[in-house]
Amino acid sequence: MRRRRRSYSSNRRSSSRRTRGNARPLALIAIIFIFTLTLAPPIKNYFTQRAQISALKSQVATDRTALEKARAELSTWQDPNYVKSQARERLHFVMPGERQYIVTGSEITQAEPQTTQVAKQLPEGAPWYTKLIASVTESGL
């Protein structure tokens, strides 16, 4: 009878070893899973904040260049001669005692309104919808 007991206990030990052998990787996977769940939100927040920081840095750089351009333009407007020249060009101001002549229509000629061939052929008192139909027909050709 002793043999039976020993064989029963040896089977019990081997089954407990199998359970322990399977439990260790399962416990390790569970720990890694919990660790991942714990670290995922802070890592996501980190990368989101890094993207925001880089976007803000690029916005600051563009704002600085715009500021430098505005300062350069302000410095040009500080010059009284520049202000006078701009007033003469843009607002057509003149100094006291000067005469100003504005020439109009020198190179720009007004073109006559273009009429289509079909519109010329229609009689003077034709309704508007016949002219519309004629112009659509002509444009389709």
mmCIF file of the C-alpha atoms, coordinates in Angstrom:
data_MODEL
# 
_entry.id   MODEL 
# 
loop_
_atom_site.group_PDB 
_atom_site.id 
_atom_site.type_symbol 
_atom_site.label_atom_id 
_atom_site.label_alt_id 
_atom_site.label_comp_id 
_atom_site.label_asym_id 
_atom_site.label_entity_id 
_atom_site.label_seq_id 
_atom_site.pdbx_PDB_ins_code 
_atom_site.Cartn_x 
_atom_site.Cartn_y 
_atom_site.Cartn_z 
_atom_site.occupancy 
_atom_site.B_iso_or_equiv 
_atom_site.pdbx_formal_charge 
_atom_site.auth_seq_id 
_atom_site.auth_comp_id 
_atom_site.auth_asym_id 
_atom_site.auth_atom_id 
_atom_site.pdbx_PDB_model_num 
ATOM 1   C CA . MET A 1 1   ? 0.000   0.000   0.000   1.00 0.00 ? 1   MET A CA 1 
ATOM 2   C CA . ARG A 1 2   ? 2.836   2.281   0.450   1.00 0.00 ? 2   ARG A CA 1 
ATOM 3   C CA . ARG A 1 3   ? 3.527   2.272   -3.205  1.00 0.00 ? 3   ARG A CA 1 
ATOM 4   C CA . ARG A 1 4   ? 0.079   3.456   -3.988  1.00 0.00 ? 4   ARG A CA 1 
ATOM 5   C CA . ARG A 1 5   ? 0.445   6.348   -1.657  1.00 0.00 ? 5   ARG A CA 1 
ATOM 6   C CA . ARG A 1 6   ? 3.734   7.325   -3.139  1.00 0.00 ? 6   ARG A CA 1 
ATOM 7   C CA . SER A 1 7   ? 2.448   7.134   -6.644  1.00 0.00 ? 7   SER A CA 1 
ATOM 8   C CA . TYR A 1 8   ? -0.584  9.186   -5.681  1.00 0.00 ? 8   TYR A CA 1 
ATOM 9   C CA . SER A 1 9   ? 1.601   11.850  -4.063  1.00 0.00 ? 9   SER A CA 1 
ATOM 10  C CA . SER A 1 10  ? 4.000   11.889  -7.004  1.00 0.00 ? 10  SER A CA 1 
ATOM 11  C CA . ASN A 1 11  ? 1.055   12.455  -9.395  1.00 0.00 ? 11  ASN A CA 1 
ATOM 12  C CA . ARG A 1 12  ? -0.155  15.232  -7.160  1.00 0.00 ? 12  ARG A CA 1 
ATOM 13  C CA . ARG A 1 13  ? 3.221   16.912  -7.154  1.00 0.00 ? 13  ARG A CA 1 
ATOM 14  C CA . SER A 1 14  ? 3.581   16.753  -10.923 1.00 0.00 ? 14  SER A CA 1 
ATOM 15  C CA . SER A 1 15  ? 0.120   18.273  -11.395 1.00 0.00 ? 15  SER A CA 1 
ATOM 16  C CA . SER A 1 16  ? 0.961   21.090  -8.979  1.00 0.00 ? 16  SER A CA 1 
ATOM 17  C CA . ARG A 1 17  ? 4.174   21.710  -10.893 1.00 0.00 ? 17  ARG A CA 1 
ATOM 18  C CA . ARG A 1 18  ? 2.200   21.957  -14.104 1.00 0.00 ? 18  ARG A CA 1 
ATOM 19  C CA . THR A 1 19  ? -0.116  24.503  -12.520 1.00 0.00 ? 19  THR A CA 1 
ATOM 20  C CA . ARG A 1 20  ? 2.783   26.510  -11.193 1.00 0.00 ? 20  ARG A CA 1 
ATOM 21  C CA . GLY A 1 21  ? 4.478   26.356  -14.579 1.00 0.00 ? 21  GLY A CA 1 
ATOM 22  C CA . ASN A 1 22  ? 1.374   27.695  -16.278 1.00 0.00 ? 22  ASN A CA 1 
ATOM 23  C CA . ALA A 1 23  ? 0.647   30.256  -13.582 1.00 0.00 ? 23  ALA A CA 1 
ATOM 24  C CA . ARG A 1 24  ? 3.957   32.057  -13.804 1.00 0.00 ? 24  ARG A CA 1 
ATOM 25  C CA . PRO A 1 25  ? 3.682   33.193  -17.439 1.00 0.00 ? 25  PRO A CA 1 
ATOM 26  C CA . LEU A 1 26  ? 0.031   34.046  -16.861 1.00 0.00 ? 26  LEU A CA 1 
ATOM 27  C CA . ALA A 1 27  ? 0.930   36.168  -13.845 1.00 0.00 ? 27  ALA A CA 1 
ATOM 28  C CA . LEU A 1 28  ? 3.716   37.826  -15.811 1.00 0.00 ? 28  LEU A CA 1 
ATOM 29  C CA . ILE A 1 29  ? 1.320   38.653  -18.669 1.00 0.00 ? 29  ILE A CA 1 
ATOM 30  C CA . ALA A 1 30  ? -1.214  40.040  -16.181 1.00 0.00 ? 30  ALA A CA 1 
ATOM 31  C CA . ILE A 1 31  ? 1.447   42.239  -14.570 1.00 0.00 ? 31  ILE A CA 1 
ATOM 32  C CA . ILE A 1 32  ? 2.603   43.532  -17.962 1.00 0.00 ? 32  ILE A CA 1 
ATOM 33  C CA . PHE A 1 33  ? -1.018  44.228  -18.958 1.00 0.00 ? 33  PHE A CA 1 
ATOM 34  C CA . ILE A 1 34  ? -1.692  46.189  -15.766 1.00 0.00 ? 34  ILE A CA 1 
ATOM 35  C CA . PHE A 1 35  ? 1.604   48.026  -16.171 1.00 0.00 ? 35  PHE A CA 1 
ATOM 36  C CA . THR A 1 36  ? 0.647   48.940  -19.751 1.00 0.00 ? 36  THR A CA 1 
ATOM 37  C CA . LEU A 1 37  ? -2.791  50.150  -18.684 1.00 0.00 ? 37  LEU A CA 1 
ATOM 38  C CA . THR A 1 38  ? -1.218  52.254  -15.979 1.00 0.00 ? 38  THR A CA 1 
ATOM 39  C CA . LEU A 1 39  ? 1.377   53.876  -18.238 1.00 0.00 ? 39  LEU A CA 1 
ATOM 40  C CA . ALA A 1 40  ? -0.670  54.347  -21.432 1.00 0.00 ? 40  ALA A CA 1 
ATOM 41  C CA . PRO A 1 41  ? -2.548  57.562  -20.486 1.00 0.00 ? 41  PRO A CA 1 
ATOM 42  C CA . PRO A 1 42  ? 0.509   59.451  -19.214 1.00 0.00 ? 42  PRO A CA 1 
ATOM 43  C CA . ILE A 1 43  ? 2.483   58.472  -22.318 1.00 0.00 ? 43  ILE A CA 1 
ATOM 44  C CA . LYS A 1 44  ? -0.390  59.614  -24.546 1.00 0.00 ? 44  LYS A CA 1 
ATOM 45  C CA . ASN A 1 45  ? -0.565  62.909  -22.656 1.00 0.00 ? 45  ASN A CA 1 
ATOM 46  C CA . TYR A 1 46  ? 3.191   63.343  -23.012 1.00 0.00 ? 46  TYR A CA 1 
ATOM 47  C CA . PHE A 1 47  ? 3.135   62.986  -26.787 1.00 0.00 ? 47  PHE A CA 1 
ATOM 48  C CA . THR A 1 48  ? 0.048   65.197  -27.085 1.00 0.00 ? 48  THR A CA 1 
ATOM 49  C CA . GLN A 1 49  ? 1.724   67.922  -25.051 1.00 0.00 ? 49  GLN A CA 1 
ATOM 50  C CA . ARG A 1 50  ? 4.926   67.622  -27.083 1.00 0.00 ? 50  ARG A CA 1 
ATOM 51  C CA . ALA A 1 51  ? 2.915   68.137  -30.288 1.00 0.00 ? 51  ALA A CA 1 
ATOM 52  C CA . GLN A 1 52  ? 1.200   71.170  -28.747 1.00 0.00 ? 52  GLN A CA 1 
ATOM 53  C CA . ILE A 1 53  ? 4.536   72.594  -27.652 1.00 0.00 ? 53  ILE A CA 1 
ATOM 54  C CA . SER A 1 54  ? 6.028   72.230  -31.129 1.00 0.00 ? 54  SER A CA 1 
ATOM 55  C CA . ALA A 1 55  ? 2.947   73.855  -32.697 1.00 0.00 ? 55  ALA A CA 1 
ATOM 56  C CA . LEU A 1 56  ? 3.174   76.752  -30.261 1.00 0.00 ? 56  LEU A CA 1 
ATOM 57  C CA . LYS A 1 57  ? 6.885   77.148  -30.949 1.00 0.00 ? 57  LYS A CA 1 
ATOM 58  C CA . SER A 1 58  ? 6.249   77.423  -34.676 1.00 0.00 ? 58  SER A CA 1 
ATOM 59  C CA . GLN A 1 59  ? 3.450   79.925  -34.035 1.00 0.00 ? 59  GLN A CA 1 
ATOM 60  C CA . VAL A 1 60  ? 5.761   82.005  -31.848 1.00 0.00 ? 60  VAL A CA 1 
ATOM 61  C CA . ALA A 1 61  ? 8.396   81.961  -34.603 1.00 0.00 ? 61  ALA A CA 1 
ATOM 62  C CA . THR A 1 62  ? 5.914   83.193  -37.224 1.00 0.00 ? 62  THR A CA 1 
ATOM 63  C CA . ASP A 1 63  ? 4.626   85.828  -34.821 1.00 0.00 ? 63  ASP A CA 1 
ATOM 64  C CA . ARG A 1 64  ? 8.169   87.046  -34.222 1.00 0.00 ? 64  ARG A CA 1 
ATOM 65  C CA . THR A 1 65  ? 8.817   87.417  -37.944 1.00 0.00 ? 65  THR A CA 1 
ATOM 66  C CA . ALA A 1 66  ? 5.530   89.311  -38.336 1.00 0.00 ? 66  ALA A CA 1 
ATOM 67  C CA . LEU A 1 67  ? 6.532   91.530  -35.411 1.00 0.00 ? 67  LEU A CA 1 
ATOM 68  C CA . GLU A 1 68  ? 9.897   92.257  -36.996 1.00 0.00 ? 68  GLU A CA 1 
ATOM 69  C CA . LYS A 1 69  ? 8.196   93.198  -40.274 1.00 0.00 ? 69  LYS A CA 1 
ATOM 70  C CA . ALA A 1 70  ? 5.795   95.486  -38.423 1.00 0.00 ? 70  ALA A CA 1 
ATOM 71  C CA . ARG A 1 71  ? 8.678   97.133  -36.560 1.00 0.00 ? 71  ARG A CA 1 
ATOM 72  C CA . ALA A 1 72  ? 10.539  97.685  -39.836 1.00 0.00 ? 72  ALA A CA 1 
ATOM 73  C CA . GLU A 1 73  ? 7.436   99.267  -41.373 1.00 0.00 ? 73  GLU A CA 1 
ATOM 74  C CA . LEU A 1 74  ? 6.964   101.429 -38.289 1.00 0.00 ? 74  LEU A CA 1 
ATOM 75  C CA . SER A 1 75  ? 10.536  102.643 -38.540 1.00 0.00 ? 75  SER A CA 1 
ATOM 76  C CA . THR A 1 76  ? 9.972   103.633 -42.183 1.00 0.00 ? 76  THR A CA 1 
ATOM 77  C CA . TRP A 1 77  ? 6.840   105.568 -41.192 1.00 0.00 ? 77  TRP A CA 1 
ATOM 78  C CA . GLN A 1 78  ? 8.902   107.487 -38.614 1.00 0.00 ? 78  GLN A CA 1 
ATOM 79  C CA . ASP A 1 79  ? 10.708  109.213 -41.466 1.00 0.00 ? 79  ASP A CA 1 
ATOM 80  C CA . PRO A 1 80  ? 8.875   112.492 -42.337 1.00 0.00 ? 80  PRO A CA 1 
ATOM 81  C CA . ASN A 1 81  ? 9.989   112.387 -45.980 1.00 0.00 ? 81  ASN A CA 1 
ATOM 82  C CA . TYR A 1 82  ? 8.479   108.914 -46.388 1.00 0.00 ? 82  TYR A CA 1 
ATOM 83  C CA . VAL A 1 83  ? 5.198   110.136 -44.876 1.00 0.00 ? 83  VAL A CA 1 
ATOM 84  C CA . LYS A 1 84  ? 5.128   113.072 -47.312 1.00 0.00 ? 84  LYS A CA 1 
ATOM 85  C CA . SER A 1 85  ? 5.791   110.845 -50.300 1.00 0.00 ? 85  SER A CA 1 
ATOM 86  C CA . GLN A 1 86  ? 3.076   108.395 -49.260 1.00 0.00 ? 86  GLN A CA 1 
ATOM 87  C CA . ALA A 1 87  ? 0.604   111.260 -48.742 1.00 0.00 ? 87  ALA A CA 1 
ATOM 88  C CA . ARG A 1 88  ? 1.368   112.531 -52.236 1.00 0.00 ? 88  ARG A CA 1 
ATOM 89  C CA . GLU A 1 89  ? 1.008   109.103 -53.858 1.00 0.00 ? 89  GLU A CA 1 
ATOM 90  C CA . ARG A 1 90  ? -1.934  107.657 -51.978 1.00 0.00 ? 90  ARG A CA 1 
ATOM 91  C CA . LEU A 1 91  ? -3.979  110.683 -50.976 1.00 0.00 ? 91  LEU A CA 1 
ATOM 92  C CA . HIS A 1 92  ? -2.932  113.113 -53.745 1.00 0.00 ? 92  HIS A CA 1 
ATOM 93  C CA . PHE A 1 93  ? -1.865  115.764 -51.271 1.00 0.00 ? 93  PHE A CA 1 
ATOM 94  C CA . VAL A 1 94  ? 0.171   118.736 -52.416 1.00 0.00 ? 94  VAL A CA 1 
ATOM 95  C CA . MET A 1 95  ? 2.367   121.163 -50.571 1.00 0.00 ? 95  MET A CA 1 
ATOM 96  C CA . PRO A 1 96  ? 1.197   124.776 -50.270 1.00 0.00 ? 96  PRO A CA 1 
ATOM 97  C CA . GLY A 1 97  ? 1.891   126.672 -53.484 1.00 0.00 ? 97  GLY A CA 1 
ATOM 98  C CA . GLU A 1 98  ? 2.042   123.553 -55.684 1.00 0.00 ? 98  GLU A CA 1 
ATOM 99  C CA . ARG A 1 99  ? -0.438  122.580 -58.374 1.00 0.00 ? 99  ARG A CA 1 
ATOM 100 C CA . GLN A 1 100 ? -1.585  119.073 -58.912 1.00 0.00 ? 100 GLN A CA 1 
ATOM 101 C CA . TYR A 1 101 ? -2.616  117.644 -62.238 1.00 0.00 ? 101 TYR A CA 1 
ATOM 102 C CA . ILE A 1 102 ? -4.309  114.267 -62.478 1.00 0.00 ? 102 ILE A CA 1 
ATOM 103 C CA . VAL A 1 103 ? -4.415  112.784 -65.949 1.00 0.00 ? 103 VAL A CA 1 
ATOM 104 C CA . THR A 1 104 ? -7.305  110.411 -66.484 1.00 0.00 ? 104 THR A CA 1 
ATOM 105 C CA . GLY A 1 105 ? -7.995  108.064 -69.372 1.00 0.00 ? 105 GLY A CA 1 
ATOM 106 C CA . SER A 1 106 ? -4.451  108.108 -70.730 1.00 0.00 ? 106 SER A CA 1 
ATOM 107 C CA . GLU A 1 107 ? -4.006  104.415 -71.571 1.00 0.00 ? 107 GLU A CA 1 
ATOM 108 C CA . ILE A 1 108 ? -7.233  102.849 -70.472 1.00 0.00 ? 108 ILE A CA 1 
ATOM 109 C CA . THR A 1 109 ? -9.884  102.821 -73.188 1.00 0.00 ? 109 THR A CA 1 
ATOM 110 C CA . GLN A 1 110 ? -13.366 101.680 -72.482 1.00 0.00 ? 110 GLN A CA 1 
ATOM 111 C CA . ALA A 1 111 ? -14.430 98.792  -74.652 1.00 0.00 ? 111 ALA A CA 1 
ATOM 112 C CA . GLU A 1 112 ? -17.874 98.720  -76.188 1.00 0.00 ? 112 GLU A CA 1 
ATOM 113 C CA . PRO A 1 113 ? -20.130 96.032  -74.811 1.00 0.00 ? 113 PRO A CA 1 
ATOM 114 C CA . GLN A 1 114 ? -19.835 92.923  -76.887 1.00 0.00 ? 114 GLN A CA 1 
ATOM 115 C CA . THR A 1 115 ? -22.990 91.642  -78.492 1.00 0.00 ? 115 THR A CA 1 
ATOM 116 C CA . THR A 1 116 ? -23.334 88.239  -79.996 1.00 0.00 ? 116 THR A CA 1 
ATOM 117 C CA . GLN A 1 117 ? -24.238 87.570  -83.591 1.00 0.00 ? 117 GLN A CA 1 
ATOM 118 C CA . VAL A 1 118 ? -27.637 86.173  -82.649 1.00 0.00 ? 118 VAL A CA 1 
ATOM 119 C CA . ALA A 1 119 ? -28.451 89.135  -80.425 1.00 0.00 ? 119 ALA A CA 1 
ATOM 120 C CA . LYS A 1 120 ? -27.746 91.481  -83.339 1.00 0.00 ? 120 LYS A CA 1 
ATOM 121 C CA . GLN A 1 121 ? -30.140 89.599  -85.603 1.00 0.00 ? 121 GLN A CA 1 
ATOM 122 C CA . LEU A 1 122 ? -33.085 89.772  -83.209 1.00 0.00 ? 122 LEU A CA 1 
ATOM 123 C CA . PRO A 1 123 ? -35.535 92.633  -83.631 1.00 0.00 ? 123 PRO A CA 1 
ATOM 124 C CA . GLU A 1 124 ? -35.448 95.550  -81.195 1.00 0.00 ? 124 GLU A CA 1 
ATOM 125 C CA . GLY A 1 125 ? -38.684 94.757  -79.351 1.00 0.00 ? 125 GLY A CA 1 
ATOM 126 C CA . ALA A 1 126 ? -38.063 91.013  -78.872 1.00 0.00 ? 126 ALA A CA 1 
ATOM 127 C CA . PRO A 1 127 ? -38.813 89.648  -75.392 1.00 0.00 ? 127 PRO A CA 1 
ATOM 128 C CA . TRP A 1 128 ? -35.907 88.990  -73.043 1.00 0.00 ? 128 TRP A CA 1 
ATOM 129 C CA . TYR A 1 129 ? -36.367 85.239  -73.022 1.00 0.00 ? 129 TYR A CA 1 
ATOM 130 C CA . THR A 1 130 ? -35.823 84.985  -76.765 1.00 0.00 ? 130 THR A CA 1 
ATOM 131 C CA . LYS A 1 131 ? -32.494 86.758  -76.362 1.00 0.00 ? 131 LYS A CA 1 
ATOM 132 C CA . LEU A 1 132 ? -31.646 84.358  -73.527 1.00 0.00 ? 132 LEU A CA 1 
ATOM 133 C CA . ILE A 1 133 ? -32.483 81.323  -75.604 1.00 0.00 ? 133 ILE A CA 1 
ATOM 134 C CA . ALA A 1 134 ? -30.540 82.704  -78.568 1.00 0.00 ? 134 ALA A CA 1 
ATOM 135 C CA . SER A 1 135 ? -27.432 83.392  -76.477 1.00 0.00 ? 135 SER A CA 1 
ATOM 136 C CA . VAL A 1 136 ? -27.542 79.930  -74.884 1.00 0.00 ? 136 VAL A CA 1 
ATOM 137 C CA . THR A 1 137 ? -27.917 78.363  -78.302 1.00 0.00 ? 137 THR A CA 1 
ATOM 138 C CA . GLU A 1 138 ? -25.004 80.368  -79.682 1.00 0.00 ? 138 GLU A CA 1 
ATOM 139 C CA . SER A 1 139 ? -22.767 79.555  -76.731 1.00 0.00 ? 139 SER A CA 1 
ATOM 140 C CA . GLY A 1 140 ? -23.491 75.868  -77.284 1.00 0.00 ? 140 GLY A CA 1 
ATOM 141 C CA . LEU A 1 141 ? -22.237 76.141  -80.833 1.00 0.00 ? 141 LEU A CA 1 
# 
